[in-house]
Amino acid sequence: MGQYGINVNMLFGCLLQTTDASKATPDIVFDLIAQSTPLRRVITPEEFAAAILMFLSPYSRAVTGQNLIVDGGLVKG
């Protein structure tokens, strides 16, 4: 799609705290995730959205074909 000025990228995240999908998740699960990440916390929906905004900004105009893992370092990929 690059020939048409379209960059194609993907964002991957883990369990996000405070979403409808995670509201039934016990706090112990979030604690285990936080302990397993270099940042020692669970990513929020706002932080995930910020990564999306980075791809929408002019700063990423030369980035295409990438998968950005937004999980605080949980997945070493």
Phi, psi and omega per residue, in radians:
M1 nan -0.175 -3.111
G2 -1.000 -0.605 3.141
Q3 -1.114 -0.302 3.113
Y4 -1.802 0.172 3.135
G5 1.360 0.375 -3.122
I6 -1.946 2.132 3.051
N7 -1.646 2.429 -3.138
V8 -2.077 2.008 3.130
N9 -2.353 2.923 -3.123
M10 -2.384 2.532 3.011
L11 -2.008 2.411 3.136
F12 -2.177 2.304 3.105
G13 -2.286 2.914 3.071
C14 -1.766 -2.791 3.118
L15 -1.068 2.105 3.133
L16 -1.650 2.465 -3.139
Q17 -1.378 2.545 3.049
T18 1.139 0.758 3.003
T19 -2.027 2.890 3.088
D20 -1.027 -0.651 -3.109
A21 -1.233 -0.436 -3.073
S22 -1.843 0.025 -3.053
K23 -1.157 -0.399 3.105
A24 -1.551 -0.075 -3.121
T25 -1.303 2.246 3.135
P26 -1.144 2.611 3.140
D27 -1.016 -0.534 3.138
I28 -1.054 -0.598 3.112
V29 -1.166 -0.783 3.094
F30 -1.092 -0.665 3.103
D31 -1.103 -0.736 3.120
L32 -1.130 -0.717 3.101
I33 -1.104 -0.820 -3.125
A34 -1.033 -0.715 3.138
Q35 -1.183 -0.360 -3.085
S36 -1.623 -0.079 -3.107
T37 -1.869 2.589 3.066
P38 -1.040 -0.521 -3.138
L39 -1.402 -0.224 3.131
R40 1.043 0.629 3.087
R41 -2.777 2.907 3.111
V42 -1.678 2.434 -3.102
I43 -1.231 2.472 3.128
T44 -1.664 2.803 3.068
P45 -1.015 -0.593 3.123
E46 -1.134 -0.669 3.114
E47 -1.208 -0.668 3.078
F48 -1.126 -0.730 3.112
A49 -1.093 -0.621 3.119
A50 -1.090 -0.638 3.092
A51 -1.168 -0.652 3.066
I52 -1.088 -0.757 3.129
L53 -1.086 -0.580 3.092
M54 -1.079 -0.752 3.114
F55 -1.178 -0.462 3.118
L56 -1.452 -0.218 -3.087
S57 -1.483 2.887 3.094
P58 -1.157 -0.285 -3.132
Y59 -1.162 -0.312 -3.119
S60 -1.897 0.328 -3.050
R61 -1.107 -0.367 3.116
A62 -1.754 0.181 -3.110
V63 -1.845 2.158 3.066
T64 -2.644 2.649 3.124
G65 1.305 0.440 -3.071
Q66 -1.951 2.690 3.011
N67 -2.080 1.958 3.130
L68 -1.663 2.123 3.131
I69 -1.621 2.031 -3.094
V70 -1.963 1.529 -3.072
D71 -2.571 0.286 3.126
G72 1.293 0.237 3.128
G73 1.647 0.183 -3.134
L74 -1.065 -0.843 3.110
V75 -1.648 2.168 3.097
K76 -1.630 1.588 -3.021
G77 -2.192 nan nan
